[in-house]
Amino acid sequence: MTISETSAIPHGSWVLVTGANSLVGSNVADRLLSRGYRVRGTVRNAQRHQWIGDLFRDKYGKDSFELVQVQDIQRPDAFDEAMKVRCSTVQFNGVSGVAHVVTIFAGPNDGPDEIFESIKRLDHNILASAAAEPSVKRFVYTSSCQAANTMGLDDLDGKTVITSETWNETAIQRAKTGSPAEWRRGFDVYSASKAFGEQGIWEWVREHKPGFVANTVLPSLCYGAPLDPPNQGFPSTLSWPAAIIKNDWASVSEHVKAHLPIDAALLHVAALINPTVQNERLFAYGWPFFWNDLATIYRDIFPNRELPTDLPAPDKDADFLDVKPSKRSEDLLKEMCKPGWSSLKEIVVANAYGLV
């Protein structure tokens, strides 16, 4: 029996995806649509991001996707209407699942307390809206690997063990007390905000006992091709492999040297539809790599390009992370008819051809 036959939400029903214009959000929406679900995607400016609606309707049909604007995501009732679905030919009482991808990033003048409070307001508001809609049976929150551990070599002492109970308390403490350097400050505030945000999700669920099952997904760095490079570009951490292929090492954060590519979007789908995934943290960690690994792959596929050499890296046999829950996530990918984690080369090649 396949997952579609035993899905935790009705096959063909509607799923709300917040931040549908983002790299992760758009890929979550795409994976859901490819499996026959309908998607309602939120953006802060519908006119600016009309391209995402056009892309999905052209690919999957006019009633497959609906774009909705939620401009002030911290307003208490901001997502109430987004939970309801009204299409030209189809009307449902409400969505059956929610993939909450959108988040709030700290501005240059924001302290940790301000960003923590903003994230708490956002997350609690959408949880309350989902709980008030009886049709919602699944809620998935996009957390981050940073919620468990800061992904930098100077944060790894020997072999770091990560379990389902691991939280980045170090980053929370450093974010509140101040960091020794500016580059560190940004990572600590972001890491602490993701840990704080995910902890808040679980606390809210335990206290309010909603009618839906909640899960979280903790992606590591998300590489791969955007669905629409002209409109999405290569923002955030996608800019680092872009800089390497453009021989612009100065634009890469050399403080972040050890990462794991992932299959985050498909794990969001598993967390939404797989009936065996209940109240779980799914760790989206795949293969370990370092910047030299990316440059080596680029040299293979683009032999005539000038690329940086001798990028900072540890001993090639170094083993810094032991992610205990990783096998559970890989097994879920296999249940979704995927052989396991995507290889580093698959991901890098997909990303590279959108850049050249």
C-alpha positions as CSV (number, residue, x, y, z in Angstrom):
1,M,0.0,0.0,0.0
2,T,1.4,3.4,-1.0
3,I,1.5,6.6,1.1
4,S,-1.1,8.2,-1.2
5,E,-3.5,5.4,-0.3
6,T,-3.0,5.9,3.4
7,S,-2.3,9.6,3.4
8,A,-2.8,11.6,6.7
9,I,-4.6,14.2,4.7
10,P,-7.0,13.6,1.8
11,H,-5.3,13.1,-1.6
12,G,-6.2,16.1,-3.8
13,S,-7.0,18.3,-0.8
14,W,-5.6,21.8,-0.3
15,V,-2.4,22.6,1.7
16,L,-1.4,26.0,2.8
17,V,2.3,26.9,2.2
18,T,3.6,30.1,3.8
19,G,6.4,31.9,2.1
20,A,5.6,30.2,-1.2
21,N,8.0,32.5,-3.2
22,S,11.0,31.3,-1.2
23,L,13.4,28.5,-2.3
24,V,12.1,26.0,0.3
25,G,8.5,27.2,0.1
26,S,8.2,27.0,-3.7
27,N,9.8,23.6,-3.7
28,V,7.5,22.3,-1.0
29,A,4.6,23.6,-3.1
30,D,6.0,22.0,-6.2
31,R,6.4,18.6,-4.6
32,L,2.9,18.7,-3.2
33,L,1.4,19.7,-6.6
34,S,3.3,16.9,-8.3
35,R,1.6,14.4,-6.0
36,G,-1.8,15.6,-6.8
37,Y,-2.4,18.0,-3.9
38,R,-3.6,21.6,-4.4
39,V,-1.7,24.4,-2.8
40,R,-2.6,27.8,-1.4
41,G,0.6,29.8,-1.2
42,T,1.1,33.0,0.9
43,V,3.3,35.9,0.0
44,R,3.6,39.4,1.5
45,N,3.1,41.0,-1.9
46,A,0.9,39.1,-4.4
47,Q,1.5,41.6,-7.3
48,R,5.3,41.2,-7.0
49,H,5.1,37.4,-6.8
50,Q,2.4,36.8,-9.4
51,W,5.0,34.8,-11.3
52,I,4.7,31.9,-8.8
53,G,1.0,31.5,-9.5
54,D,1.6,31.7,-13.2
55,L,4.3,29.1,-13.0
56,F,2.3,26.5,-11.0
57,R,-1.0,27.0,-12.9
58,D,0.8,26.6,-16.2
59,K,2.5,23.5,-14.9
60,Y,-0.4,21.8,-13.0
61,G,-3.6,23.4,-14.1
62,K,-5.6,26.6,-13.3
63,D,-7.3,25.3,-10.2
64,S,-4.2,23.7,-8.7
65,F,-2.7,26.7,-7.0
66,E,-4.0,29.9,-5.4
67,L,-1.9,32.8,-4.4
68,V,-2.9,34.9,-1.4
69,Q,-1.4,38.0,0.1
70,V,-0.6,38.1,3.8
71,Q,1.2,41.4,4.2
72,D,1.4,41.7,8.0
73,I,2.3,38.2,9.1
74,Q,2.4,39.3,12.8
75,R,-1.2,40.4,12.9
76,P,-3.2,38.1,15.2
77,D,-5.8,37.1,12.5
78,A,-3.4,37.3,9.6
79,F,-3.8,33.7,8.4
80,D,-7.5,33.2,9.2
81,E,-8.6,33.7,5.6
82,A,-5.6,32.0,4.2
83,M,-6.8,28.8,5.9
84,K,-9.9,28.9,3.7
85,V,-9.9,28.1,0.0
86,R,-11.9,29.7,-2.8
87,C,-11.0,28.8,-6.4
88,S,-12.9,29.6,-9.6
89,T,-14.5,26.1,-9.8
90,V,-13.7,24.5,-6.5
91,Q,-14.5,25.5,-2.9
92,F,-13.5,23.8,0.3
93,N,-14.2,24.7,3.8
94,G,-10.5,24.9,4.6
95,V,-7.1,23.5,4.0
96,S,-6.2,20.1,5.3
97,G,-2.5,20.8,6.0
98,V,-0.2,23.7,6.7
99,A,3.5,24.0,5.8
100,H,4.7,27.0,7.7
101,V,7.9,28.0,5.9
102,V,8.0,31.8,6.2
103,T,10.0,33.3,9.0
104,I,11.3,36.7,10.2
105,F,14.9,37.7,9.9
106,A,16.7,40.1,12.2
107,G,17.4,43.6,10.8
108,P,20.7,45.4,11.5
109,N,19.3,47.1,14.5
110,D,17.2,44.3,16.0
111,G,18.3,42.8,19.2
112,P,17.7,39.1,20.0
113,D,14.7,39.8,22.3
114,E,12.9,41.8,19.5
115,I,13.4,39.1,16.9
116,F,12.4,36.3,19.4
117,E,9.2,38.1,20.2
118,S,8.4,38.7,16.5
119,I,8.9,35.1,15.7
120,K,6.7,34.0,18.6
121,R,3.9,36.3,17.5
122,L,4.1,35.0,13.9
123,D,4.2,31.3,14.9
124,H,1.5,31.5,17.6
125,N,-0.8,33.4,15.3
126,I,-0.6,30.8,12.5
127,L,-0.9,28.0,15.0
128,A,-4.1,29.6,16.4
129,S,-5.5,30.1,12.9
130,A,-4.8,26.4,12.0
131,A,-6.3,25.2,15.3
132,A,-9.5,27.2,14.6
133,E,-10.0,25.5,11.2
134,P,-11.4,22.0,11.8
135,S,-10.2,20.8,8.4
136,V,-6.5,21.1,9.3
137,K,-5.1,17.7,10.2
138,R,-1.3,18.3,9.8
139,F,1.0,21.2,10.6
140,V,4.6,21.3,9.6
141,Y,7.1,23.9,10.7
142,T,10.3,24.8,8.9
143,S,13.0,24.9,11.5
144,S,16.7,24.7,10.7
145,C,19.8,22.7,11.4
146,Q,20.9,25.8,13.3
147,A,18.2,25.1,15.9
148,A,20.3,22.1,16.9
149,N,23.8,23.1,16.2
150,T,25.7,26.0,14.6
151,M,27.2,24.6,11.4
152,G,30.8,26.0,11.6
153,L,34.0,24.1,12.2
154,D,34.8,26.2,15.3
155,D,31.5,25.0,16.8
156,L,32.4,21.3,16.4
157,D,34.6,19.7,19.1
158,G,35.6,16.2,18.0
159,K,32.5,14.3,16.8
160,T,29.4,16.2,17.7
161,V,26.4,14.0,18.4
162,I,23.0,15.3,17.4
163,T,19.8,13.6,18.7
164,S,16.1,14.5,18.5
165,E,16.6,16.2,21.9
166,T,19.5,18.5,20.8
167,W,19.0,22.2,21.0
168,N,21.4,25.0,20.2
169,E,21.5,26.5,23.7
170,T,25.0,27.8,23.1
171,A,23.8,30.1,20.3
172,I,20.8,31.3,22.4
173,Q,23.1,32.2,25.3
174,R,25.7,33.9,23.0
175,A,22.9,35.8,21.2
176,K,21.7,37.2,24.4
177,T,25.1,38.1,26.0
178,G,26.9,39.3,22.8
179,S,29.4,37.6,20.5
180,P,33.1,38.3,20.1
181,A,32.9,39.2,16.4
182,E,30.4,40.6,14.0
183,W,30.3,37.5,11.7
184,R,29.6,35.4,14.7
185,R,26.8,37.7,15.9
186,G,24.7,37.2,12.8
187,F,25.0,33.4,13.0
188,D,24.2,33.3,16.7
189,V,21.1,35.5,16.4
190,Y,19.8,33.4,13.5
191,S,20.6,30.1,15.1
192,A,19.0,31.2,18.4
193,S,15.9,32.5,16.6
194,K,15.3,29.1,14.9
195,A,15.9,27.2,18.2
196,F,13.6,29.6,20.1
197,G,11.0,29.4,17.3
198,E,10.9,25.6,17.1
199,Q,10.8,25.3,20.9
200,G,7.8,27.7,20.9
201,I,6.0,25.5,18.4
202,W,6.3,22.4,20.6
203,E,5.4,24.3,23.7
204,W,2.2,25.8,22.1
205,V,1.1,22.3,20.8
206,R,1.6,20.8,24.3
207,E,-0.4,23.5,25.9
208,H,-3.2,23.9,23.5
209,K,-3.6,20.3,22.2
210,P,-4.9,21.2,18.8
211,G,-6.8,18.8,16.5
212,F,-3.8,18.5,14.1
213,V,-0.6,16.6,14.3
214,A,2.5,18.8,14.3
215,N,6.0,18.0,12.9
216,T,9.1,20.0,12.2
217,V,11.8,19.8,9.6
218,L,15.3,20.9,10.3
219,P,17.1,21.6,6.9
220,S,20.8,22.1,6.6
221,L,21.9,24.4,3.8
222,C,19.5,24.3,0.9
223,Y,21.3,24.1,-2.4
224,G,19.8,23.2,-5.8
225,A,18.1,25.1,-8.6
226,P,15.4,27.6,-7.8
227,L,12.2,26.9,-9.7
228,D,12.4,30.3,-11.4
229,P,15.9,31.8,-11.3
230,P,15.0,35.1,-13.0
231,N,12.4,35.8,-10.3
232,Q,14.0,34.1,-7.3
233,G,17.6,34.6,-8.1
234,F,20.3,33.0,-5.8
235,P,19.7,34.7,-2.4
236,S,21.0,33.9,1.1
237,T,23.2,30.8,1.3
238,L,22.6,30.1,-2.4
239,S,24.9,33.0,-3.1
240,W,27.9,31.1,-1.7
241,P,28.1,28.4,-4.4
242,A,27.3,31.1,-6.9
243,A,30.3,33.1,-5.7
244,I,32.6,30.1,-6.0
245,I,31.5,29.4,-9.5
246,K,32.2,33.0,-10.3
247,N,35.6,32.8,-8.7
248,D,34.5,35.3,-6.0
249,W,35.8,33.6,-2.8
250,A,35.7,36.9,-1.0
251,S,31.9,36.8,-1.0
252,V,31.8,33.4,0.7
253,S,31.5,33.0,4.5
254,E,34.7,31.2,5.3
255,H,33.6,30.8,8.9
256,V,31.0,28.3,7.7
257,K,33.0,25.4,6.3
258,A,31.1,22.2,7.0
259,H,27.6,21.6,5.7
260,L,25.2,19.0,4.6
261,P,23.0,19.2,1.5
262,I,19.5,18.0,1.9
263,D,16.2,16.9,0.4
264,A,14.2,19.3,2.6
265,A,11.1,19.9,0.4
266,L,10.3,16.2,0.1
267,L,10.6,15.7,3.9
268,H,8.0,18.5,4.4
269,V,5.7,16.5,2.2
270,A,6.4,13.3,4.3
271,A,5.7,15.2,7.5
272,L,2.4,16.3,6.0
273,I,1.1,13.1,4.5
274,N,2.9,10.1,6.0
275,P,0.6,8.8,8.8
276,T,3.6,7.3,10.7
277,V,5.2,10.7,11.2
278,Q,3.7,12.2,14.3
279,N,5.2,14.8,16.7
280,E,8.6,14.3,15.1
281,R,11.6,16.5,14.4
282,L,12.9,15.4,10.9
283,F,16.6,16.2,10.5
284,A,17.3,17.0,6.8
285,Y,21.0,16.2,6.9
286,G,22.5,14.4,3.9
287,W,26.2,14.2,2.9
288,P,28.9,16.2,4.6
289,F,30.9,18.6,2.3
290,F,33.3,21.5,2.3
291,W,33.9,24.3,-0.1
292,N,36.7,22.5,-1.9
293,D,34.2,19.7,-2.7
294,L,32.0,22.2,-4.6
295,A,35.0,23.7,-6.5
296,T,36.1,20.2,-7.5
297,I,32.7,19.4,-9.0
298,Y,32.6,22.7,-10.8
299,R,36.0,22.0,-12.3
300,D,34.7,18.7,-13.7
301,I,31.6,20.2,-15.3
302,F,33.1,23.5,-16.3
303,P,36.7,22.7,-17.1
304,N,37.3,26.1,-18.9
305,R,36.1,28.3,-16.0
306,E,38.6,30.0,-13.6
307,L,37.7,28.8,-10.1
308,P,39.3,29.4,-6.7
309,T,41.8,26.8,-5.5
310,D,43.0,25.7,-2.0
311,L,39.9,26.8,-0.2
312,P,39.9,26.4,3.6
313,A,39.0,22.9,4.6
314,P,39.8,20.4,7.5
315,D,41.5,17.1,7.1
316,K,39.6,15.2,4.4
317,D,39.0,12.3,6.8
318,A,37.5,14.6,9.5
319,D,34.1,13.4,10.8
320,F,32.4,16.2,12.8
321,L,28.8,15.2,13.0
322,D,27.0,12.1,14.1
323,V,23.3,12.9,13.4
324,K,21.4,10.1,15.0
325,P,18.0,10.9,13.5
326,S,19.3,11.2,10.0
327,K,18.5,7.6,9.1
328,R,14.8,8.1,9.9
329,S,14.7,11.0,7.4
330,E,16.4,9.0,4.8
331,D,14.0,6.1,5.3
332,L,11.1,8.5,4.8
333,L,12.6,9.6,1.5
334,K,12.8,6.0,0.4
335,E,9.1,5.6,1.3
336,M,8.5,8.6,-1.1
337,C,10.0,6.5,-3.9
338,K,13.4,8.2,-3.7
339,P,16.6,6.1,-3.3
340,G,17.8,8.2,-0.4
341,W,19.7,11.5,0.0
342,S,20.5,13.3,-3.2
343,S,24.2,13.2,-4.0
344,L,26.3,16.4,-3.5
345,K,27.0,16.3,-7.3
346,E,23.3,16.1,-8.2
347,I,22.6,19.2,-6.0
348,V,25.6,21.2,-7.1
349,V,25.0,20.5,-10.8
350,A,21.4,21.6,-10.5
351,N,22.5,24.8,-8.8
352,A,25.3,25.4,-11.3
353,Y,23.3,25.3,-14.5
354,G,21.1,28.0,-13.2
355,L,24.1,30.2,-12.8
356,V,25.9,30.0,-16.1
